[in-house]
Amino acid sequence: MPSDEDPTLSEPQPVLSPLTTAALFLVLTVDPGGEPVVRELLADLAGLQRSVGFGHPQGRLSVVAGIGSEAWDRLVDGPRPAELHPFEELRGARHHAPATPGDLLFHIRAGRQDLCFALGSEIMNRLRGAVSVADEVTGFSYLDMRDLLGFVDGTENPVGRAAAAAVLIGDEDPEFAGGSYVIVQKYLHDLDAWNRLTVEQQEQIIGRSKLTNVEIDAPGSHVELNTITGPDGAERKILRDNMPFGSPGSGQFGTYYIGYARTPSVTEEMLRHMFLGDGPFSHDRILDFSTAVTGTLFFVPPAAFLEDLADQDEQTASAAAQGSLGIGDLKHR
Ligand code: HEM
């Protein structure tokens, strides 16, 4: 378990990696009995990433692993992160944000799709038989960082220290300092309907100019509904790394939404604004053209926490060998 005494234990996973041009999002459920295999893989994850990525430094390969609320108790013997809970389904008058299964998230990023593919393959080779795949999405950056609605996406992301402050847990949950929360949602776009709008109508929905990406005056826009402030009046930020995905052949076009935050309550407030409305605005009109088909929340432990997970099985094995197995140990067998 991380502690304050050893500062290296709070080293985060690479959640603050800069935006890349390729990504692979793997959402898995852990099969009954698969827990030890999963723990071992999570402990080796940083090493696997180094093995695949080392020979391609320009490729900037990184991987972040997240653990879902129910899986936490199956995988981890010890305290829970303070705010870890399942994704909260939202039912608005017009639109629905479903909660869908997911015990593990692997957010793999690189400047090259083949590196994401190679690392994803190594991870799945290790996990096959211990997990089931709930969702797999290959994301790509599109033109000049646009989503498939045609707007530049990611502009208002915090950077540098502001990003770290928005995303990484600190003293509020010292046992998990350096960790983070991440929410993912897969959205499918109705591009035919979207493209029937004029550019001006689209800009009013997003809140930015399509060509120049400059913020415009657009009450109830996506940007406005997602600009939220805390009790101190300061803006509360999250770190998004959305990626377009799609298949022209089958006419599927989407945005894979992924948002990291120090507390899931920030992202949840944004989602409530989008789906349940805010003041005079009943919902985010981006949803009239984009349907959320998944929704899952994960905790992203600090890097060293993952490395220590394999020790649990060694301790359980040695306790079993000595005939001193406790109730806490039994749930991991
Ligand atoms: C269909 C899915 C989505 C698309 C296509 C999309 C697209 C965009 C675009 C184009 C912008 C403006 C540029 C920028 O600052 O990035 C934006 C801003 C933003 N979006 Fe989204 N978004 C989606 C879903 C979400 C969701 C689910 C959330 C939160 C739960 C969210 C949170 C934000 C935030 C916080 C901003 C920045 C607001 C500001 O401070 O200016 N977005 N999004």
Residues whose N, C-alpha, C, O or C-beta is under 5 A from the ligand:
A	BS01	HEM	D147 F151 V152 D153 G154 T155 E156 N157 Y187 V223 N226 T227 T255 Y257 T267 M270 L271 S290
